[in-house]
């Protein structure tokens, strides 16, 4: 289990509301509804951004609470300074499939070393399913949050941030959900086949080509139609799946569970395509040297800074990704 990320000092003292809605059979926890600015004009809705938070494997939605409070604390601080006045931000969290109160079978969350023979299929199907859940929730969220026709609020921006398993799911949502315009991936991987090959080797499994019982051919076929690296950058660009989107990836340089090397090929191709002008948007890849498989306070600060900047840009009418450096930096 990944260590719980600490919130910022401001977040620790932040008295933020948490409301729970049951949407499509899933309990959805919304941070910051009570803190939304008040609208005094029925015909002038306040625009609200929603940051959707996806938890790691073996954790539940509460893991993301510190991140939610840090992002909101930074947002409120900016409003106090006169920035983004009249705009709202909420954070939305729910348990990944087979996690937290949605858990059906604990073994399905374990890996090969923990005697789960279907680890590869379990892990991919769980976070693939979570990304599909997120799309469903985005569709119905306004119905529950702002049910009245003249509520004074309109959801106009959707962002995603995920850690570990949640980071894998965030990659899928960034590609396959057009309503998500930006996102942060923390210690996640866009290349499932390479990641599983690494994990299989560590677990004494010979192959992930579809020949091994642990990684059946049908699963490989599903992965090739959904996974970012398996789809390939050329196909992603051809479909416009990244066009105008903004992405920040945060990785641990000493991460042995999800090594940086597993994502390097895909990230290099994405950066090259952007430099050639094949897609417009923002992609920043940050590797935190000496950091293992964890979400550090520094990563949370980077995440919060990016999200708040994207919300601010949306408020300025610059919501479609136009800038950002596609270079690798080190914290």
HELIX and SHEET records of a PDB file:
HELIX    1   1 UNK A    9  UNK A   12  1                                   4    
HELIX    2   2 UNK A   61  UNK A   64  5                                   4    
HELIX    3   3 UNK A   65  UNK A   80  1                                  16    
HELIX    4   4 UNK A  100  UNK A  102  5                                   3    
HELIX    5   5 UNK A  106  UNK A  109  5                                   4    
HELIX    6   6 UNK A  112  UNK A  114  5                                   3    
HELIX    7   7 UNK A  119  UNK A  145  1                                  27    
HELIX    8   8 UNK A  165  UNK A  176  1                                  12    
HELIX    9   9 UNK A  192  UNK A  202  1                                  11    
HELIX   10  10 UNK A  213  UNK A  215  5                                   3    
HELIX   11  11 UNK A  217  UNK A  226  1                                  10    
HELIX   12  12 UNK A  228  UNK A  231  1                                   4    
HELIX   13  13 UNK A  233  UNK A  239  1                                   7    
HELIX   14  14 UNK A  261  UNK A  275  1                                  15    
HELIX   15  15 UNK A  297  UNK A  315  1                                  19    
SHEET    1   A 9 UNK A  18  UNK A  23  0                                        
SHEET    2   A 9 UNK A  26  UNK A  31 -1                                        
SHEET    3   A 9 UNK A  88  UNK A  93 -1                                        
SHEET    4   A 9 UNK A  46  UNK A  54  1                                        
SHEET    5   A 9 UNK A 153  UNK A 163  1                                        
SHEET    6   A 9 UNK A 180  UNK A 186  1                                        
SHEET    7   A 9 UNK A 246  UNK A 252  1                                        
SHEET    8   A 9 UNK A 282  UNK A 288  1                                        
SHEET    9   A 9 UNK A 328  UNK A 330  1                                        
END                                                                             
